[in-house]
């Protein structure tokens, strides 16, 4: 898929160049396929009148949706509850792009200290229209690692962990402690550290077996460029390995390099195993699509820390057992992960 013109524009933006290369018709078509139309409006990328109108409408819709979520959070966050840690899309929109319409998202993700999760969940549950429990990779009897509180068309996802417990990942307590204070629409919040933003990005991509697109790698490029200190790549490598995210980081660096949008030298690429894993994924310039189940599961096992693979394999065996039981008994399973 020819994304050369689009990637050239993204590279100039990441590099902070004052003038971006104009986008041709193919570049704008690819931007829409990769969820980047509103981002390119934010970047003030040059294009024709019709393309600019499409980009503006997309940006305006995303900005309005984000502001509705922020207003909902400010109105319904329980009094006396700890300030929520803003993560993923909402944090990126507010604190990386600094533009509420620049990045597409579907909900607002928050982290609270695990010791406070149950109290916050009870308080929000009393006022929400509905509460959804994620079934992704859940074992029977597992407490939910997150809950989704729906208020009309707005969803607030409150986490006490970034992903199912058996998968590990960065500790929510550590993310919360490392965060800095901030304010969002009058509500005190917590803002992730630059290094933790990379770990959150890696966890999210690993959880989804890297079903990604150029919008994801633009996020990663901006996060890496924002890392502080004289040796930022060593710091992020050490932190990723400590959190069990060494393999996701290796794969992410390889795929980011393949986009050509990062203007600086990247760390030396790791060994053969991430090259092999990358063969299970579509080319990075292909818009995100669902992987065949065997590829998704194989990547999930490879991406996991060595000490966590047993839990993932056990969860896979449980899923297969449930599906076989449902085929024999004629009942439906409710667990897709």
C-alpha positions as CSV (number, residue, x, y, z in Angstrom):
1,X,0.0,0.0,0.0
2,X,1.5,3.3,-1.1
3,X,1.7,5.6,2.0
4,X,4.9,7.4,1.0
5,X,3.4,10.8,0.7
6,X,1.5,10.5,4.0
7,X,4.5,9.1,5.8
8,X,6.7,12.0,4.5
9,X,4.1,14.5,5.9
10,X,4.0,12.6,9.3
11,X,7.8,12.6,9.5
12,X,8.0,16.3,9.0
13,X,5.4,16.8,11.7
14,X,7.2,14.6,14.2
15,X,10.5,16.5,13.4
16,X,8.8,19.8,14.1
17,X,9.4,21.2,10.7
18,X,7.5,24.5,10.1
19,X,6.2,23.5,6.7
20,X,4.8,20.1,5.8
21,X,4.9,18.5,2.4
22,X,1.5,18.9,0.7
23,X,-0.6,15.7,0.5
24,X,-1.8,14.4,-2.8
25,X,-5.1,12.6,-3.3
26,X,-3.6,9.2,-2.4
27,X,-2.1,10.6,0.8
28,X,-5.5,11.9,1.9
29,X,-7.2,8.6,1.1
30,X,-4.6,6.8,3.2
31,X,-5.0,9.3,6.0
32,X,-8.7,8.4,6.3
33,X,-7.9,4.7,6.2
34,X,-5.4,5.1,9.0
35,X,-7.7,7.2,11.3
36,X,-5.6,10.3,10.6
37,X,-7.9,12.8,8.8
38,X,-8.5,14.9,11.9
39,X,-4.9,14.6,12.9
40,X,-3.9,16.1,9.6
41,X,-6.3,19.0,10.1
42,X,-4.6,19.5,13.5
43,X,-1.2,19.4,11.7
44,X,-2.5,22.0,9.1
45,X,-1.4,19.7,6.3
46,X,-2.0,21.1,2.8
47,X,-4.6,19.6,0.6
48,X,-7.5,20.4,-1.7
49,X,-10.7,22.2,-0.5
50,X,-12.8,19.0,-0.4
51,X,-10.2,17.1,1.6
52,X,-9.8,20.0,4.1
53,X,-13.6,20.0,4.6
54,X,-13.6,16.3,5.4
55,X,-10.7,16.7,7.7
56,X,-12.4,19.6,9.5
57,X,-15.7,17.8,10.0
58,X,-13.8,14.8,11.4
59,X,-11.8,17.0,13.7
60,X,-15.0,18.9,14.9
61,X,-16.9,15.6,15.6
62,X,-13.9,14.2,17.5
63,X,-13.4,17.4,19.5
64,X,-17.1,17.5,20.4
65,X,-17.2,13.9,21.5
66,X,-14.0,14.3,23.6
67,X,-15.5,17.4,25.3
68,X,-18.7,15.5,26.1
69,X,-16.6,12.8,27.8
70,X,-14.6,15.4,29.8
71,X,-17.8,17.1,30.9
72,X,-19.3,13.8,32.0
73,X,-16.2,12.9,34.0
74,X,-16.2,16.3,35.7
75,X,-19.9,16.1,36.6
76,X,-20.0,12.5,37.8
77,X,-16.6,11.8,39.4
78,X,-17.3,10.9,43.0
79,X,-16.6,13.6,45.6
80,X,-13.8,12.5,47.8
81,X,-12.5,9.9,45.3
82,X,-8.8,10.1,44.4
83,X,-7.9,12.1,41.3
84,X,-8.2,9.8,38.3
85,X,-5.1,9.1,36.2
86,X,-5.9,9.9,32.6
87,X,-4.5,7.4,30.1
88,X,-4.4,6.4,26.5
89,X,-6.4,8.5,24.0
90,X,-7.7,11.2,26.3
91,X,-4.3,11.8,27.8
92,X,-2.7,11.9,24.3
93,X,-5.3,14.4,23.1
94,X,-5.0,16.6,26.1
95,X,-1.3,16.5,26.9
96,X,0.6,15.3,23.7
97,X,-1.4,16.7,20.8
98,X,-2.9,19.4,23.0
99,X,-6.0,19.4,20.8
100,X,-9.2,17.7,21.8
101,X,-10.1,16.8,18.2
102,X,-6.7,15.6,17.0
103,X,-7.0,12.0,17.9
104,X,-9.9,9.5,17.5
105,X,-11.1,7.6,20.5
106,X,-14.3,5.9,21.6
107,X,-14.2,6.3,25.4
108,X,-12.3,7.9,28.3
109,X,-9.8,5.6,30.2
110,X,-8.9,6.3,33.8
111,X,-6.7,4.5,36.4
112,X,-7.3,4.7,40.2
113,X,-5.2,3.1,42.9
114,X,-6.4,-0.5,43.2
115,X,-7.2,0.0,46.9
116,X,-9.7,2.7,45.9
117,X,-11.2,0.9,42.9
118,X,-14.2,-0.8,44.6
119,X,-15.3,2.4,46.4
120,X,-15.1,4.4,43.1
121,X,-16.9,1.7,41.2
122,X,-19.8,1.6,43.7
123,X,-20.2,5.4,43.6
124,X,-20.1,5.6,39.8
125,X,-22.4,2.6,39.5
126,X,-25.1,4.4,41.5
127,X,-25.3,7.2,38.9
128,X,-24.4,5.5,35.6
129,X,-27.0,4.3,33.1
130,X,-25.2,1.0,32.8
131,X,-22.1,-0.8,34.0
132,X,-20.3,-3.2,31.6
133,X,-17.9,-5.9,32.9
134,X,-15.2,-6.8,30.3
135,X,-15.1,-10.4,29.4
136,X,-11.8,-10.2,27.5
137,X,-9.6,-13.1,28.8
138,X,-11.4,-13.3,32.2
139,X,-11.1,-16.5,34.2
140,X,-14.1,-17.5,36.3
141,X,-14.1,-15.7,39.6
142,X,-11.5,-13.1,38.5
143,X,-12.3,-9.6,39.7
144,X,-12.7,-7.2,36.8
145,X,-9.5,-5.3,36.0
146,X,-11.7,-2.5,34.7
147,X,-15.3,-1.5,34.6
148,X,-17.1,0.6,31.9
149,X,-19.6,3.1,33.1
150,X,-22.1,4.3,30.5
151,X,-23.8,7.7,30.7
152,X,-25.8,8.0,27.5
153,X,-23.4,7.9,24.6
154,X,-20.4,8.5,26.9
155,X,-18.3,5.7,28.4
156,X,-15.9,6.1,31.2
157,X,-13.6,3.1,31.7
158,X,-12.1,2.9,35.1
159,X,-9.1,0.6,35.6
160,X,-7.3,-0.9,38.6
161,X,-5.0,-2.7,36.1
162,X,-4.1,-2.0,32.5
163,X,-5.0,-5.5,31.4
164,X,-6.2,-8.9,32.8
165,X,-4.2,-9.8,35.9
166,X,-2.7,-13.0,34.5
167,X,-0.9,-10.9,31.7
168,X,1.0,-8.7,34.2
169,X,2.3,-5.4,32.9
170,X,3.0,-2.1,34.6
171,X,1.6,-1.9,38.1
172,X,-1.2,0.6,38.4
173,X,0.1,1.8,41.8
174,X,3.5,2.7,40.2
175,X,1.8,4.5,37.3
176,X,-0.3,6.5,39.7
177,X,2.7,7.3,42.0
178,X,4.8,8.4,39.0
179,X,2.1,10.7,37.7
180,X,2.0,14.5,38.1
181,X,-1.0,16.5,39.2
182,X,-3.2,18.4,36.7
183,X,-6.7,19.8,36.2
184,X,-9.2,18.9,33.5
185,X,-12.4,21.0,33.3
186,X,-12.0,21.9,36.9
187,X,-11.5,18.3,38.1
188,X,-8.1,17.4,39.7
189,X,-6.5,14.6,37.7
190,X,-3.2,12.8,37.4
191,X,-1.0,12.9,34.3
192,X,1.3,10.0,33.3
193,X,5.0,10.5,33.2
194,X,6.5,10.6,29.6
195,X,8.2,7.2,30.2
196,X,5.0,5.6,31.6
197,X,3.1,6.8,28.5
198,X,5.3,4.6,26.4
199,X,4.7,1.6,28.7
200,X,0.9,2.2,28.5
201,X,1.1,2.3,24.7
202,X,3.1,-0.9,24.7
203,X,0.7,-2.6,27.0
204,X,-2.3,-1.6,24.9
205,X,-0.7,-2.8,21.7
206,X,0.4,-6.0,23.2
207,X,-3.1,-6.7,24.6
208,X,-4.4,-6.4,21.0
209,X,-1.5,-8.4,19.4
210,X,-0.4,-5.3,17.5
211,X,-3.4,-4.9,15.3
212,X,-2.3,-1.4,14.5
213,X,-2.0,1.4,11.9
214,X,-0.1,4.6,11.2
215,X,-2.1,6.5,13.8
216,X,-0.7,4.2,16.5
217,X,2.9,4.8,15.3
218,X,2.5,8.5,15.1
219,X,1.5,8.4,18.8
220,X,4.6,6.3,19.5
221,X,6.9,8.6,17.6
222,X,5.7,11.6,19.5
223,X,6.0,9.7,22.8
224,X,9.6,8.7,22.1
225,X,10.6,12.2,21.0
226,X,9.2,13.5,24.3
227,X,11.3,11.3,26.5
228,X,13.5,13.3,28.8
229,X,17.1,12.7,29.8
230,X,20.4,12.1,28.0
231,X,19.8,8.4,27.3
232,X,16.1,8.1,26.9
233,X,16.1,4.8,24.9
234,X,18.1,3.1,27.6
235,X,15.6,4.3,30.2
236,X,12.6,3.1,28.2
237,X,14.3,-0.2,27.4
238,X,15.0,-0.8,31.1
239,X,11.5,0.2,32.1
240,X,9.9,-2.0,29.5
241,X,11.9,-5.1,30.4
242,X,11.1,-4.5,34.1
243,X,7.4,-4.4,33.3
244,X,7.6,-7.5,31.1
245,X,7.3,-5.5,27.9
246,X,10.7,-6.1,26.3
247,X,9.3,-8.1,23.4
248,X,6.5,-5.6,22.7
249,X,9.1,-2.8,22.6
250,X,11.3,-4.8,20.2
251,X,8.4,-5.3,17.8
252,X,7.2,-1.7,18.2
253,X,10.7,-0.3,17.3
254,X,10.9,-2.6,14.3
255,X,7.5,-1.5,13.0
256,X,8.1,2.1,13.8
257,X,11.3,2.0,11.8
258,X,9.4,0.4,8.9
259,X,7.0,3.4,8.7
260,X,9.8,5.9,8.0
261,X,8.0,8.5,10.1
262,X,10.6,8.7,12.9
263,X,13.2,11.4,12.1
264,X,15.9,10.3,14.6
265,X,18.1,7.2,14.7
266,X,16.3,4.4,16.6
267,X,17.9,1.9,18.9
268,X,19.6,-1.1,17.3
269,X,16.9,-3.6,16.3
270,X,16.8,-6.8,18.4
271,X,17.4,-10.4,17.4
272,X,15.7,-12.8,15.0
273,X,12.6,-13.6,17.1
274,X,11.0,-10.2,16.7
275,X,11.6,-10.4,13.0
276,X,9.8,-13.8,13.0
277,X,7.0,-12.3,15.0
278,X,6.6,-9.4,12.6
279,X,5.9,-11.9,9.8
280,X,2.7,-12.8,11.5
281,X,1.5,-9.2,11.1
282,X,0.4,-7.3,8.0
283,X,2.7,-4.6,6.7
284,X,2.7,-1.6,9.0
285,X,1.3,0.6,6.2
286,X,-1.9,-1.6,6.1
287,X,-4.8,-0.2,8.0
288,X,-5.7,-2.1,11.2
289,X,-7.6,-5.3,10.6
290,X,-8.6,-8.3,12.5
291,X,-5.9,-11.0,12.6
292,X,-6.8,-14.7,12.0
293,X,-7.3,-16.3,15.4
294,X,-4.2,-18.5,15.3
295,X,-2.0,-15.4,14.5
296,X,-3.6,-13.4,17.2
297,X,-3.1,-16.1,19.8
298,X,0.5,-16.9,18.7
299,X,1.5,-13.3,19.0
300,X,-0.2,-12.9,22.3
301,X,1.9,-15.8,23.7
302,X,5.1,-14.5,22.2
303,X,4.6,-11.0,23.5
304,X,4.0,-12.1,27.0
305,X,6.7,-12.2,29.6
306,X,8.2,-15.7,30.2
307,X,6.7,-16.0,33.6
308,X,3.2,-15.1,32.3
309,X,2.9,-17.5,29.4
310,X,1.4,-20.2,31.6
311,X,-1.5,-18.1,32.5
312,X,-2.1,-17.1,28.9
313,X,-1.9,-20.7,27.7
314,X,-4.3,-21.8,30.5
315,X,-6.7,-19.0,29.5
316,X,-6.5,-20.3,25.9
317,X,-7.2,-23.8,27.0
318,X,-10.2,-22.6,29.0
319,X,-11.6,-20.8,26.0
320,X,-11.2,-23.8,23.8
321,X,-12.9,-26.0,26.4
322,X,-15.8,-23.5,26.7
323,X,-16.3,-23.5,23.0
324,X,-16.2,-27.2,22.7
325,X,-18.7,-27.5,25.5
326,X,-21.0,-25.0,23.9
327,X,-20.9,-27.0,20.6
328,X,-21.7,-30.2,22.4
329,X,-24.4,-28.8,24.7
330,X,-25.9,-26.2,22.2
331,X,-25.3,-23.3,24.6
332,X,-23.5,-20.1,23.9
333,X,-20.2,-19.0,25.5
334,X,-19.8,-15.4,26.6
335,X,-16.1,-15.2,26.6
336,X,-14.3,-14.2,23.4
337,X,-10.8,-13.7,24.7
